Amino acid sequence: MQQSKGRPRTAGAGQESSAERLDGHGREPTEDAGHLRYDDPWYDALASGWGESAGAGEPVPAVVAAARREDESRGAAADVYLEVQRSAAFQEVRRRYRRFVVPACVAFFAWYVGYVVAATTAPELMARPVAGAVNVAMAAGLGQFATTFLLTWAYARHARLRRDRAALELRWDTQELTRGVDGGAS
């Protein structure tokens, strides 16, 4: 198991299960186990408390040879992603996204704050009857729900009509470019 807050275990910590011994974070397996060592591919030496020996405070170098080779291809793949991010097509998708989301968020937030301010500062206005037992506050509250659903529908429609196709093409192109960098391995 992972050490608590980077502190070493005490003698009363109890028995360690076989999974704890072999996960690469606990004690090393004994030599009579045939030098069996399990290197976790998801291991992150930068995470707090992980990979630290009991009391030394220094991370244990547990980098697999395959991970070293992957680091070289990651650098090239990162270049591909940066190239795509700087492309005009990506910027157009982001611009379309912002042109819808920013005004929609501002309008909905103003509508919400207006409702809350009116409810707290003008209770006599909110108490006016609209139809029968329904007053302005109830109608505005139901209007909050209605505008939430309306905004959700409008966002999904905008994404489907204006961004999804371009984003899918960018994704396809990016996968093709990274596939070429990795040498055909996916």
C-alpha positions in Angstrom: 0.0 0.0 0.0 1.0 3.6 -0.4 2.7 5.2 2.6 0.6 7.8 4.4 1.8 11.3 3.7 5.3 10.1 2.9 5.9 8.8 6.4 7.5 5.4 6.7 5.5 2.5 8.1 6.0 1.6 11.8 6.6 -1.9 13.1 2.9 -2.3 14.0 1.7 -1.7 10.5 0.7 -5.4 10.1 1.3 -8.0 7.4 1.7 -6.9 3.9 -0.3 -8.7 1.2 1.3 -10.3 -1.8 -0.3 -7.5 -4.0 1.4 -4.9 -1.8 4.8 -6.5 -2.2 4.6 -6.8 -6.0 3.0 -3.5 -6.9 6.3 -1.6 -7.1 5.4 0.8 -4.3 5.8 -1.5 -1.2 8.9 -3.5 -0.1 10.9 -5.2 -2.8 10.3 -9.0 -3.3 12.8 -11.3 -1.7 15.6 -12.9 -3.8 14.1 -16.4 -3.4 11.2 -15.2 -5.5 13.4 -15.4 -8.6 14.1 -11.6 -8.8 10.5 -11.0 -9.8 9.8 -7.3 -10.1 6.6 -5.7 -11.3 7.0 -2.2 -12.9 3.7 -0.4 -13.0 3.3 1.4 -16.4 1.1 4.0 -14.8 3.8 4.8 -12.2 4.4 8.6 -11.8 7.6 9.4 -9.8 6.4 13.0 -9.4 3.3 12.1 -7.4 3.6 12.9 -3.7 4.7 10.0 -1.6 4.9 7.5 -4.4 8.2 5.8 -5.1 9.9 7.0 -2.0 11.9 4.5 0.0 11.2 4.2 3.7 12.7 7.3 5.2 15.2 8.3 2.4 12.8 10.8 0.8 14.3 10.3 -2.6 12.2 8.7 -5.4 13.2 5.2 -6.5 14.2 5.1 -10.2 11.6 2.7 -11.5 11.7 3.7 -15.2 11.1 0.8 -17.6 13.2 0.5 -20.7 10.0 0.6 -22.8 9.0 3.8 -21.1 12.3 5.4 -22.0 11.6 4.6 -25.7 8.0 5.9 -25.3 9.4 9.3 -24.0 11.2 9.8 -27.3 8.1 9.2 -29.3 6.0 11.3 -26.9 8.2 14.3 -27.7 7.4 13.9 -31.4 3.7 13.3 -30.7 3.7 16.5 -28.5 5.0 18.4 -31.5 2.1 17.0 -33.6 -0.4 18.2 -31.0 1.2 21.6 -30.8 1.1 21.9 -34.6 -2.6 21.0 -34.6 -3.3 23.5 -31.8 -1.7 26.2 -33.8 -3.6 25.3 -37.0 -6.3 27.6 -38.4 -8.8 24.8 -38.3 -8.4 24.3 -34.6 -8.5 28.0 -33.9 -11.8 28.2 -35.9 -13.4 25.4 -33.8 -12.3 27.2 -30.6 -13.6 30.5 -32.0 -17.0 29.0 -32.8 -17.1 27.4 -29.3 -16.3 30.7 -27.6 -18.7 32.7 -29.7 -21.6 30.6 -28.4 -20.5 29.8 -24.9 -19.4 33.2 -23.6 -22.6 35.1 -24.5 -24.8 32.2 -23.4 -23.0 32.0 -20.0 -23.1 35.7 -19.5 -26.9 35.9 -20.3 -27.8 32.9 -18.2 -25.7 34.2 -15.2 -27.3 37.6 -15.5 -30.8 36.0 -15.6 -30.0 33.9 -12.5 -28.5 36.8 -10.6 -31.4 39.0 -11.6 -33.8 36.4 -10.2 -31.9 36.1 -6.9 -31.6 39.9 -6.5 -35.3 40.4 -7.2 -36.3 37.7 -4.8 -34.2 39.3 -2.0 -34.7 43.0 -2.6 -38.2 43.2 -4.0 -40.4 40.6 -2.2 -43.6 42.6 -2.9 -42.8 42.3 -6.7 -42.1 38.6 -6.5 -45.3 38.0 -4.4 -47.7 39.5 -7.1 -50.1 36.9 -8.4 -49.8 36.0 -12.1 -52.5 33.3 -12.4 -54.4 31.9 -9.5 -51.9 30.7 -6.8 -48.9 31.2 -9.1 -47.0 34.4 -8.3 -44.0 36.1 -10.1 -41.4 34.2 -8.0 -42.9 30.8 -8.9 -43.1 31.8 -12.6 -39.5 33.1 -12.6 -38.3 30.0 -10.8 -39.9 27.7 -13.3 -38.4 30.0 -16.0 -35.0 29.1 -14.6 -35.6 25.5 -15.2 -37.0 26.1 -18.7 -34.0 28.3 -19.7 -31.6 25.6 -18.4 -33.2 23.0 -20.7 -33.4 25.5 -23.6 -29.7 26.4 -23.2 -28.7 22.8 -23.1 -30.7 22.1 -26.3 -29.2 25.2 -28.0 -25.7 24.2 -27.0 -26.1 20.6 -28.3 -27.6 21.9 -31.6 -24.8 24.5 -32.0 -22.2 21.9 -31.4 -23.8 19.4 -33.8 -24.2 22.0 -36.6 -21.1 24.2 -36.2 -18.3 22.3 -34.5 -18.6 18.5 -34.4 -17.7 17.8 -38.0 -14.6 20.1 -37.9 -13.5 18.7 -34.6 -13.9 15.2 -35.8 -11.8 16.0 -38.9 -9.1 17.5 -36.6 -9.2 14.4 -34.4 -8.8 12.2 -37.4 -5.9 14.2 -38.8 -4.2 14.3 -35.4 -4.5 10.5 -35.1 -3.1 10.0 -38.6 -0.2 12.3 -37.8 0.6 10.7 -34.5 0.4 7.3 -36.0 3.0 8.3 -38.5 5.2 9.6 -35.7 4.9 6.4 -33.7 5.9 4.4 -36.7 2.6 2.8 -37.4 2.0 1.6 -33.8 -1.3 2.6 -32.3 
